[in-house]
Amino acid sequence: MMAKGITTEELDKLTDGELAEKLKEAKEELFNLRFSAVTHRLEDSGRLKEVRRNIARIYTIARERELGIRTAPTAKK
């Protein structure tokens, strides 16, 4: 399970591989939450919004690394 409200700072400390893994986990969780919502078994509707925001944060960090705005922790400056 992904930590609730993961911060940009926490994500920034991850390597590219770990970031990709977090993205995969978040997408799986989002799929499961959507499924629960459709079958009316979703208790925490705020979680859906939170997971979508986490995914957006991960994409943003990955893109900033691509553009050289941010560097991965293993990258030499």
N, CA, C and O atoms as CSV, one atom per row, in Angstrom:
chain,resi,resn,atom,element,x,y,z
A,1,MET,N,N,0.844,-1.202,0.000
A,1,MET,CA,C,0.000,0.000,0.000
A,1,MET,C,C,0.875,1.247,0.000
A,1,MET,O,O,1.940,1.278,0.617
A,2,MET,N,N,0.416,2.250,-0.688
A,2,MET,CA,C,1.137,3.516,-0.729
A,2,MET,C,C,0.807,4.338,0.505
A,2,MET,O,O,-0.312,4.298,1.016
A,3,ALA,N,N,1.785,5.072,0.969
A,3,ALA,CA,C,1.563,5.935,2.133
A,3,ALA,C,C,0.553,7.022,1.786
A,3,ALA,O,O,0.533,7.532,0.666
A,4,LYS,N,N,-0.268,7.363,2.741
A,4,LYS,CA,C,-1.251,8.428,2.506
A,4,LYS,C,C,-0.528,9.753,2.318
A,4,LYS,O,O,0.388,10.088,3.069
A,5,GLY,N,N,-0.956,10.507,1.298
A,5,GLY,CA,C,-0.391,11.827,1.056
A,5,GLY,C,C,1.115,11.869,0.958
A,5,GLY,O,O,1.777,12.570,1.724
A,6,ILE,N,N,1.659,11.121,0.016
A,6,ILE,CA,C,3.111,11.111,-0.185
A,6,ILE,C,C,3.544,12.488,-0.685
A,6,ILE,O,O,2.902,13.072,-1.558
A,7,THR,N,N,4.634,12.996,-0.124
A,7,THR,CA,C,5.062,14.350,-0.480
A,7,THR,C,C,6.035,14.342,-1.652
A,7,THR,O,O,6.657,13.325,-1.959
A,8,THR,N,N,6.151,15.486,-2.290
A,8,THR,CA,C,7.082,15.663,-3.394
A,8,THR,C,C,8.507,15.418,-2.901
A,8,THR,O,O,9.335,14.854,-3.617
A,9,GLU,N,N,8.782,15.852,-1.660
A,9,GLU,CA,C,10.118,15.662,-1.083
A,9,GLU,C,C,10.442,14.176,-0.953
A,9,GLU,O,O,11.558,13.749,-1.251
A,10,GLU,N,N,9.465,13.394,-0.506
A,10,GLU,CA,C,9.673,11.950,-0.371
A,10,GLU,C,C,9.924,11.316,-1.738
A,10,GLU,O,O,10.815,10.480,-1.887
A,11,LEU,N,N,9.141,11.715,-2.724
A,11,LEU,CA,C,9.286,11.170,-4.072
A,11,LEU,C,C,10.628,11.568,-4.683
A,11,LEU,O,O,11.232,10.790,-5.421
A,12,ASP,N,N,11.088,12.765,-4.378
A,12,ASP,CA,C,12.340,13.280,-4.914
A,12,ASP,C,C,13.538,12.452,-4.471
A,12,ASP,O,O,14.551,12.401,-5.169
A,13,LYS,N,N,13.429,11.802,-3.311
A,13,LYS,CA,C,14.527,10.989,-2.779
A,13,LYS,C,C,14.634,9.624,-3.458
A,13,LYS,O,O,15.642,8.934,-3.305
A,14,LEU,N,N,13.604,9.233,-4.203
A,14,LEU,CA,C,13.581,7.929,-4.839
A,14,LEU,C,C,14.387,7.917,-6.132
A,14,LEU,O,O,14.515,8.936,-6.810
A,15,THR,N,N,14.926,6.752,-6.462
A,15,THR,CA,C,15.616,6.594,-7.740
A,15,THR,C,C,14.556,6.476,-8.825
A,15,THR,O,O,13.374,6.318,-8.523
A,16,ASP,N,N,14.966,6.549,-10.075
A,16,ASP,CA,C,14.017,6.441,-11.183
A,16,ASP,C,C,13.257,5.117,-11.146
A,16,ASP,O,O,12.062,5.066,-11.437
A,17,GLY,N,N,13.963,4.053,-10.785
A,17,GLY,CA,C,13.335,2.733,-10.692
A,17,GLY,C,C,12.272,2.667,-9.610
A,17,GLY,O,O,11.193,2.110,-9.813
A,18,GLU,N,N,12.593,3.249,-8.449
A,18,GLU,CA,C,11.651,3.276,-7.330
A,18,GLU,C,C,10.441,4.138,-7.666
A,18,GLU,O,O,9.314,3.829,-7.280
A,19,LEU,N,N,10.695,5.225,-8.393
A,19,LEU,CA,C,9.623,6.129,-8.819
A,19,LEU,C,C,8.663,5.387,-9.750
A,19,LEU,O,O,7.444,5.513,-9.630
A,20,ALA,N,N,9.225,4.618,-10.672
A,20,ALA,CA,C,8.415,3.833,-11.601
A,20,ALA,C,C,7.577,2.801,-10.842
A,20,ALA,O,O,6.420,2.558,-11.184
A,21,GLU,N,N,8.170,2.199,-9.814
A,21,GLU,CA,C,7.468,1.215,-8.993
A,21,GLU,C,C,6.307,1.866,-8.238
A,21,GLU,O,O,5.216,1.299,-8.163
A,22,LYS,N,N,6.541,3.050,-7.681
A,22,LYS,CA,C,5.497,3.798,-6.973
A,22,LYS,C,C,4.341,4.119,-7.921
A,22,LYS,O,O,3.172,4.032,-7.546
A,23,LEU,N,N,4.691,4.494,-9.164
A,23,LEU,CA,C,3.680,4.824,-10.164
A,23,LEU,C,C,2.818,3.598,-10.461
A,23,LEU,O,O,1.595,3.695,-10.561
A,24,LYS,N,N,3.471,2.448,-10.601
A,24,LYS,CA,C,2.759,1.199,-10.867
A,24,LYS,C,C,1.798,0.882,-9.724
A,24,LYS,O,O,0.641,0.531,-9.955
A,25,GLU,N,N,2.286,1.009,-8.484
A,25,GLU,CA,C,1.452,0.746,-7.300
A,25,GLU,C,C,0.256,1.697,-7.249
A,25,GLU,O,O,-0.869,1.282,-6.971
A,26,ALA,N,N,0.513,2.968,-7.520
A,26,ALA,CA,C,-0.544,3.981,-7.472
A,26,ALA,C,C,-1.606,3.711,-8.532
A,26,ALA,O,O,-2.801,3.852,-8.272
A,27,LYS,N,N,-1.166,3.322,-9.726
A,27,LYS,CA,C,-2.109,3.033,-10.805
A,27,LYS,C,C,-2.963,1.809,-10.472
A,27,LYS,O,O,-4.159,1.783,-10.762
A,28,GLU,N,N,-2.336,0.789,-9.857
A,28,GLU,CA,C,-3.081,-0.401,-9.447
A,28,GLU,C,C,-4.109,-0.035,-8.383
A,28,GLU,O,O,-5.251,-0.494,-8.429
A,29,GLU,N,N,-3.698,0.793,-7.426
A,29,GLU,CA,C,-4.609,1.210,-6.371
A,29,GLU,C,C,-5.767,2.016,-6.944
A,29,GLU,O,O,-6.915,1.834,-6.539
A,30,LEU,N,N,-5.464,2.912,-7.890
A,30,LEU,CA,C,-6.510,3.718,-8.529
A,30,LEU,C,C,-7.512,2.819,-9.244
A,30,LEU,O,O,-8.720,3.037,-9.161
A,31,PHE,N,N,-7.001,1.802,-9.950
A,31,PHE,CA,C,-7.877,0.854,-10.636
A,31,PHE,C,C,-8.809,0.167,-9.643
A,31,PHE,O,O,-10.013,0.061,-9.877
A,32,ASN,N,N,-8.239,-0.300,-8.533
A,32,ASN,CA,C,-9.032,-0.984,-7.506
A,32,ASN,C,C,-10.057,-0.056,-6.867
A,32,ASN,O,O,-11.185,-0.466,-6.592
A,33,LEU,N,N,-9.665,1.196,-6.630
A,33,LEU,CA,C,-10.586,2.178,-6.045
A,33,LEU,C,C,-11.739,2.470,-6.998
A,33,LEU,O,O,-12.891,2.575,-6.576
A,34,ARG,N,N,-11.421,2.601,-8.295
A,34,ARG,CA,C,-12.466,2.854,-9.291
A,34,ARG,C,C,-13.429,1.678,-9.342
A,34,ARG,O,O,-14.644,1.857,-9.424
A,35,PHE,N,N,-12.874,0.475,-9.293
A,35,PHE,CA,C,-13.688,-0.733,-9.318
A,35,PHE,C,C,-14.636,-0.760,-8.117
A,35,PHE,O,O,-15.822,-1.059,-8.256
A,36,SER,N,N,-14.093,-0.444,-6.936
A,36,SER,CA,C,-14.902,-0.383,-5.709
A,36,SER,C,C,-15.988,0.676,-5.823
A,36,SER,O,O,-17.111,0.475,-5.360
A,37,ALA,N,N,-15.650,1.809,-6.444
A,37,ALA,CA,C,-16.617,2.896,-6.595
A,37,ALA,C,C,-17.789,2.455,-7.474
A,37,ALA,O,O,-18.945,2.763,-7.186
A,38,VAL,N,N,-17.474,1.733,-8.541
A,38,VAL,CA,C,-18.507,1.246,-9.469
A,38,VAL,C,C,-19.406,0.218,-8.790
A,38,VAL,O,O,-20.619,0.208,-9.003
A,39,THR,N,N,-18.814,-0.636,-7.980
A,39,THR,CA,C,-19.594,-1.673,-7.305
A,39,THR,C,C,-20.148,-1.191,-5.963
A,39,THR,O,O,-20.668,-1.983,-5.176
A,40,HIS,N,N,-20.030,0.121,-5.710
A,40,HIS,CA,C,-20.567,0.765,-4.500
A,40,HIS,C,C,-20.003,0.190,-3.199
A,40,HIS,O,O,-20.710,0.073,-2.199
A,41,ARG,N,N,-18.719,-0.166,-3.234
A,41,ARG,CA,C,-18.090,-0.690,-2.026
A,41,ARG,C,C,-16.967,0.221,-1.556
A,41,ARG,O,O,-16.137,-0.178,-0.739
A,42,LEU,N,N,-16.941,1.452,-2.075
A,42,LEU,CA,C,-15.875,2.377,-1.724
A,42,LEU,C,C,-16.237,3.162,-0.465
A,42,LEU,O,O,-17.220,3.903,-0.443
A,43,GLU,N,N,-15.433,2.988,0.578
A,43,GLU,CA,C,-15.702,3.675,1.845
A,43,GLU,C,C,-15.083,5.070,1.832
A,43,GLU,O,O,-15.720,6.044,2.232
A,44,ASP,N,N,-13.841,5.156,1.370
A,44,ASP,CA,C,-13.091,6.404,1.444
A,44,ASP,C,C,-13.010,7.068,0.065
A,44,ASP,O,O,-12.075,6.818,-0.695
A,45,SER,N,N,-13.987,7.905,-0.250
A,45,SER,CA,C,-14.024,8.535,-1.570
A,45,SER,C,C,-12.903,9.567,-1.747
A,45,SER,O,O,-12.504,9.858,-2.875
A,46,GLY,N,N,-12.400,10.113,-0.652
A,46,GLY,CA,C,-11.296,11.073,-0.719
A,46,GLY,C,C,-10.003,10.426,-1.176
A,46,GLY,O,O,-9.117,11.098,-1.704
A,47,ARG,N,N,-9.898,9.138,-0.974
A,47,ARG,CA,C,-8.701,8.379,-1.353
A,47,ARG,C,C,-8.486,8.412,-2.867
A,47,ARG,O,O,-7.351,8.446,-3.343
A,48,LEU,N,N,-9.590,8.401,-3.614
A,48,LEU,CA,C,-9.545,8.424,-5.075
A,48,LEU,C,C,-8.807,9.678,-5.553
A,48,LEU,O,O,-7.913,9.603,-6.396
A,49,LYS,N,N,-9.194,10.817,-5.005
A,49,LYS,CA,C,-8.589,12.107,-5.338
A,49,LYS,C,C,-7.110,12.118,-4.946
A,49,LYS,O,O,-6.258,12.601,-5.693
A,50,GLU,N,N,-6.824,11.576,-3.759
A,50,GLU,CA,C,-5.469,11.539,-3.234
A,50,GLU,C,C,-4.541,10.699,-4.126
A,50,GLU,O,O,-3.414,11.101,-4.413
A,51,VAL,N,N,-5.027,9.538,-4.554
A,51,VAL,CA,C,-4.217,8.655,-5.400
A,51,VAL,C,C,-3.970,9.307,-6.755
A,51,VAL,O,O,-2.871,9.214,-7.301
A,52,ARG,N,N,-4.995,9.970,-7.301
A,52,ARG,CA,C,-4.818,10.680,-8.577
A,52,ARG,C,C,-3.767,11.767,-8.436
A,52,ARG,O,O,-2.952,11.963,-9.337
A,53,ARG,N,N,-3.778,12.474,-7.317
A,53,ARG,CA,C,-2.777,13.526,-7.087
A,53,ARG,C,C,-1.379,12.937,-6.932
A,53,ARG,O,O,-0.404,13.512,-7.417
A,54,ASN,N,N,-1.278,11.798,-6.260
A,54,ASN,CA,C,0.025,11.129,-6.114
A,54,ASN,C,C,0.582,10.762,-7.480
A,54,ASN,O,O,1.771,10.941,-7.744
A,55,ILE,N,N,-0.288,10.245,-8.351
A,55,ILE,CA,C,0.128,9.863,-9.704
A,55,ILE,C,C,0.626,11.104,-10.450
A,55,ILE,O,O,1.652,11.057,-11.129
A,56,ALA,N,N,-0.101,12.203,-10.319
A,56,ALA,CA,C,0.296,13.456,-10.967
A,56,ALA,C,C,1.658,13.929,-10.453
A,56,ALA,O,O,2.488,14.394,-11.234
A,57,ARG,N,N,1.890,13.813,-9.137
A,57,ARG,CA,C,3.175,14.214,-8.550
A,57,ARG,C,C,4.317,13.375,-9.120
A,57,ARG,O,O,5.383,13.896,-9.448
A,58,ILE,N,N,4.077,12.067,-9.233
A,58,ILE,CA,C,5.106,11.162,-9.754
A,58,ILE,C,C,5.444,11.532,-11.194
A,58,ILE,O,O,6.616,11.611,-11.561
A,59,TYR,N,N,4.401,11.761,-12.018
A,59,TYR,CA,C,4.621,12.154,-13.410
A,59,TYR,C,C,5.387,13.467,-13.507
A,59,TYR,O,O,6.264,13.612,-14.358
A,60,THR,N,N,5.065,14.417,-12.648
A,60,THR,CA,C,5.727,15.719,-12.643
A,60,THR,C,C,7.215,15.574,-12.339
A,60,THR,O,O,8.054,16.143,-13.037
A,61,ILE,N,N,7.536,14.817,-11.303
A,61,ILE,CA,C,8.943,14.611,-10.937
A,61,ILE,C,C,9.704,13.898,-12.044
A,61,ILE,O,O,10.833,14.266,-12.369
A,62,ALA,N,N,9.081,12.874,-12.625
A,62,ALA,CA,C,9.725,12.135,-13.714
A,62,ALA,C,C,10.008,13.068,-14.897
A,62,ALA,O,O,11.081,13.013,-15.497
A,63,ARG,N,N,9.034,13.925,-15.223
A,63,ARG,CA,C,9.188,14.850,-16.344
A,63,ARG,C,C,10.262,15.906,-16.047
A,63,ARG,O,O,11.057,16.257,-16.919
A,64,GLU,N,N,10.273,16.398,-14.829
A,64,GLU,CA,C,11.284,17.394,-14.454
A,64,GLU,C,C,12.691,16.796,-14.510
A,64,GLU,O,O,13.651,17.482,-14.859
A,65,ARG,N,N,12.801,15.515,-14.165
A,65,ARG,CA,C,14.105,14.850,-14.268
A,65,ARG,C,C,14.512,14.739,-15.731
A,65,ARG,O,O,15.674,14.956,-16.073
A,66,GLU,N,N,13.554,14.399,-16.596
A,66,GLU,CA,C,13.823,14.308,-18.034
A,66,GLU,C,C,14.343,15.637,-18.567
A,66,GLU,O,O,15.269,15.673,-19.377
A,67,LEU,N,N,13.744,16.716,-18.108
A,67,LEU,CA,C,14.115,18.046,-18.582
A,67,LEU,C,C,15.328,18.627,-17.874
A,67,LEU,O,O,15.805,19.707,-18.221
A,68,GLY,N,N,15.828,17.891,-16.866
A,68,GLY,CA,C,17.010,18.352,-16.143
A,68,GLY,C,C,16.716,19.411,-15.100
A,68,GLY,O,O,17.640,20.059,-14.607
A,69,ILE,N,N,15.440,19.606,-14.747
A,69,ILE,CA,C,15.062,20.559,-13.709
A,69,ILE,C,C,15.381,19.945,-12.347
A,69,ILE,O,O,15.858,20.620,-11.435
A,70,ARG,N,N,15.106,18.662,-12.238
A,70,ARG,CA,C,15.431,17.899,-11.025
A,70,ARG,C,C,16.423,16.824,-11.411
A,70,ARG,O,O,16.507,16.435,-12.576
A,71,THR,N,N,17.180,16.342,-10.429
A,71,THR,CA,C,18.077,15.226,-10.697
A,71,THR,C,C,17.744,14.081,-9.768
A,71,THR,O,O,17.374,14.291,-8.612
A,72,ALA,N,N,17.875,12.880,-10.274
A,72,ALA,CA,C,17.667,11.689,-9.476
A,72,ALA,C,C,18.768,11.633,-8.417
A,72,ALA,O,O,19.868,12.134,-8.648
A,73,PRO,N,N,18.486,11.026,-7.254
A,73,PRO,CA,C,19.495,11.002,-6.184
A,73,PRO,C,C,20.820,10.363,-6.576
A,73,PRO,O,O,21.853,10.692,-5.994
A,74,THR,N,N,20.814,9.453,-7.553
A,74,THR,CA,C,22.045,8.781,-7.964
A,74,THR,C,C,22.810,9.584,-9.011
A,74,THR,O,O,23.988,9.322,-9.255
A,75,ALA,N,N,22.146,10.562,-9.632
A,75,ALA,CA,C,22.763,11.357,-10.690
A,75,ALA,C,C,23.849,12.289,-10.129
A,75,ALA,O,O,23.712,12.860,-9.047
A,76,LYS,N,N,24.902,12.415,-10.888
A,76,LYS,CA,C,25.980,13.315,-10.481
A,76,LYS,C,C,25.661,14.707,-11.047
A,76,LYS,O,O,25.276,14.846,-12.208
A,77,LYS,N,N,25.828,15.722,-10.208
A,77,LYS,CA,C,25.525,17.088,-10.657
A,77,LYS,C,C,26.724,17.697,-11.365
A,77,LYS,O,O,26.660,18.842,-11.813
